[in-house]
Amino acid sequence: MTWQAKLFEGEVGLRPIRQRDAKVWREVRQRNLAWLQQWEATVPEEGLLSGDVPATFSVMVRTLHRQARLRKVLPWVVTYNGELVGQVTVGGISYGSMRSAYIGYWIDEKVAGRGIMPTAVAMALDYCFEELELHRVEIHIRPENTASRRVVEKLGIPEEGLRRSYLHIDGDWRDHICYAIVSGERPQGVLSSWRASQAR
C-alpha cells in the first residue's frame, strides 16, 4: 500500500490532499457551506469540554498524513479536469481478522450529478480491495441525504440497515444507513461495473 497513490479515470482523479490545497479547498467549502453543512460531522458537547475542537485545515492535513503513514487512512481529494472538486477519505482501515474500512465523501454542488463521485468512490473501492486486500468496506449515510445515497445506489452497493445515533452531525447524534460491499462481490471491479452500467 502507498497512501500517496494517484488514481485516474477519464477526467476524474483521486490524489492525496496537500497543504498547498488550502486556498482552493477553503474556497470550495465556503461556497458550498449551505449544501454541505447539514451533513457535516460536529463535535458533541462532551467533546468540547474535553478539548476536542474542530481542526484547522493545516492540522487536519498533518493529522491525515500521519494516520496515512500508519496505514489507517487514505486522504484523497477528488479532481475534475485537474480542479479540486471534493474529497474521498478511506478511514478506519483495519487489518488482521477484520480487514475492513469505511469511506466518506463530499463534492462541490456545481459539478454534482455528473457521475464524478460514483467514479471516485468506485476507484477508491477497487484500490481497497485490490491494493490493500481488504475484505469489507462500509459507507454510512444519513437517511435524508438523498444525493449521497444516489452515489452508492448507482454503484449497486447493498444497504444493510440502520445505525441508530451513529455520528454527531450538524449538532446532534444522527441515524445513518449502512451500505457495505465485500471483496469478491465484483470480480471485474467496481469501476468496471460502473462503466458498464453507464454504457447500458
C-alpha positions in Angstrom: 0.0 0.0 0.0 1.1 3.5 -0.7 -1.1 6.3 0.7 0.3 8.6 -1.9 -1.4 6.7 -4.7 -2.9 8.8 -7.6 -5.8 7.3 -9.5 -7.5 8.5 -12.7 -10.5 7.6 -14.8 -11.0 10.0 -17.7 -11.5 13.5 -16.3 -11.9 12.3 -12.7 -8.9 11.8 -10.4 -8.0 11.0 -6.8 -4.8 12.2 -5.2 -3.6 12.8 -1.7 -4.7 16.1 0.0 -1.8 18.6 0.3 -1.1 21.6 2.5 -1.0 23.7 -0.7 -4.6 22.8 -1.4 -5.7 25.1 1.5 -6.8 28.1 -0.5 -8.8 26.2 -3.1 -10.2 23.7 -0.5 -11.4 26.6 1.7 -13.0 28.4 -1.3 -14.9 25.3 -2.4 -16.0 24.5 1.1 -17.1 28.1 1.8 -19.0 28.3 -1.5 -20.8 25.1 -0.6 -21.5 25.8 3.0 -25.3 25.6 2.7 -25.0 22.5 0.5 -22.7 20.6 2.9 -23.2 21.9 6.5 -26.3 19.7 7.2 -24.2 16.6 6.5 -21.0 17.7 8.3 -19.6 16.0 11.4 -19.6 18.1 14.5 -18.1 17.8 18.0 -20.6 17.0 20.7 -20.7 19.0 23.9 -18.8 16.3 25.9 -16.0 16.5 23.3 -15.8 20.3 23.5 -15.5 20.1 27.3 -12.5 17.7 26.9 -10.8 20.0 24.4 -11.7 18.1 21.2 -12.2 21.1 18.9 -12.5 21.1 15.1 -9.1 21.2 13.4 -7.8 23.9 11.1 -7.0 22.8 7.5 -3.3 22.6 8.3 -3.8 20.5 11.4 -6.3 18.3 9.5 -3.9 17.6 6.7 -1.0 16.9 9.1 -3.2 14.5 11.1 -4.4 12.7 7.9 -0.9 12.4 6.7 0.3 11.0 10.0 -2.6 8.5 10.0 -1.9 7.6 6.4 1.7 6.7 7.2 0.4 4.4 9.9 -1.8 2.8 7.2 -5.1 3.8 8.9 -6.4 6.3 6.3 -6.3 7.2 2.6 -6.9 11.0 2.4 -7.8 11.9 -1.2 -9.1 14.9 -2.9 -11.3 14.5 -5.9 -10.3 16.3 -9.1 -12.3 17.0 -12.2 -10.3 18.2 -15.2 -7.5 18.9 -12.8 -9.5 21.1 -10.4 -10.2 20.2 -6.8 -14.0 19.5 -6.5 -14.3 17.3 -3.4 -12.9 14.8 -1.1 -12.9 11.0 -0.6 -11.5 9.6 2.6 -11.0 5.9 3.3 -10.8 5.7 7.1 -10.8 3.2 9.9 -8.6 0.9 8.0 -8.2 -2.4 9.9 -6.1 -5.4 9.1 -5.8 -8.7 10.9 -9.0 -10.7 11.2 -11.2 -7.8 10.2 -9.6 -6.3 7.1 -12.2 -3.5 6.7 -12.6 0.3 6.3 -15.2 2.9 5.7 -15.5 5.6 3.0 -16.7 9.2 3.4 -17.1 11.8 0.7 -18.3 15.2 -0.4 -18.5 17.1 -3.7 -18.8 20.7 -5.0 -22.5 21.2 -5.8 -21.7 22.9 -9.1 -20.4 19.5 -10.5 -22.8 17.2 -8.6 -24.8 14.8 -10.7 -22.2 14.3 -13.4 -21.0 10.9 -12.3 -17.9 12.2 -10.7 -18.4 10.9 -7.2 -19.6 7.4 -8.2 -16.4 7.2 -10.4 -14.2 8.4 -7.5 -15.8 6.1 -4.9 -15.5 3.1 -7.4 -11.8 3.8 -7.9 -11.4 4.0 -4.1 -13.2 0.7 -3.5 -11.1 -1.0 -6.2 -8.0 0.3 -4.5 -9.2 -1.0 -1.1 -9.9 -4.5 -2.5 -7.0 -4.8 -5.0 -4.1 -3.0 -3.3 -5.0 -3.0 0.4 -6.6 -6.5 0.1 -9.4 -5.5 2.4 -12.4 -7.8 2.9 -15.2 -5.3 3.5 -15.8 -1.6 3.1 -18.8 0.3 4.6 -20.3 3.7 3.7 -22.6 5.3 6.2 -25.2 7.9 5.1 -27.9 9.8 6.8 -31.4 8.6 5.5 -32.2 12.2 4.5 -29.1 12.6 2.3 -30.6 11.5 -1.0 -27.7 12.9 -3.0 -25.1 10.8 -1.2 -27.4 7.8 -1.2 -27.7 8.1 -5.0 -23.9 7.6 -5.3 -24.0 4.1 -3.6 -27.2 3.2 -5.3 -25.6 4.0 -8.7 -22.8 1.7 -7.8 -25.2 -1.1 -6.6 -23.7 -1.2 -3.1 -26.2 -3.2 -0.9 -28.0 -1.5 2.0 -27.5 -3.4 5.3 -29.6 -1.5 7.8 -29.9 1.4 10.2 -27.2 2.5 12.6 -29.0 4.4 15.3 -27.4 7.7 16.6 -24.3 6.7 14.7 -22.5 10.0 14.2 -22.7 13.5 15.6 -23.7 15.5 12.6 -24.8 19.2 12.3 -25.2 19.5 16.1 -26.9 16.2 17.1 -26.5 12.4 17.1 -27.9 11.2 13.8 -29.1 7.9 12.5 -27.2 6.5 9.4 -27.9 3.8 6.9 -25.1 1.3 6.5 -24.1 0.3 2.9 -21.4 -2.3 2.5 -19.6 -4.2 -0.2 -17.4 -7.3 0.3 -14.4 -8.4 -1.6 -15.2 -10.8 -4.4 -18.7 -9.4 -5.0 -17.5 -7.6 -8.1 -14.8 -9.9 -9.6 -14.4 -7.5 -12.6 -14.1 -4.5 -10.2 -16.4 -1.8 -9.0 -15.2 0.8 -11.6 -15.7 -1.7 -14.4 -19.2 -2.4 -13.2 -20.0 1.3 -13.0 -18.6 1.9 -16.5 -20.8 -1.0 -17.9 -23.9 0.4 -16.2 -23.3 3.8 -17.8 -23.0 2.2 -21.2 -26.3 0.4 -20.9 
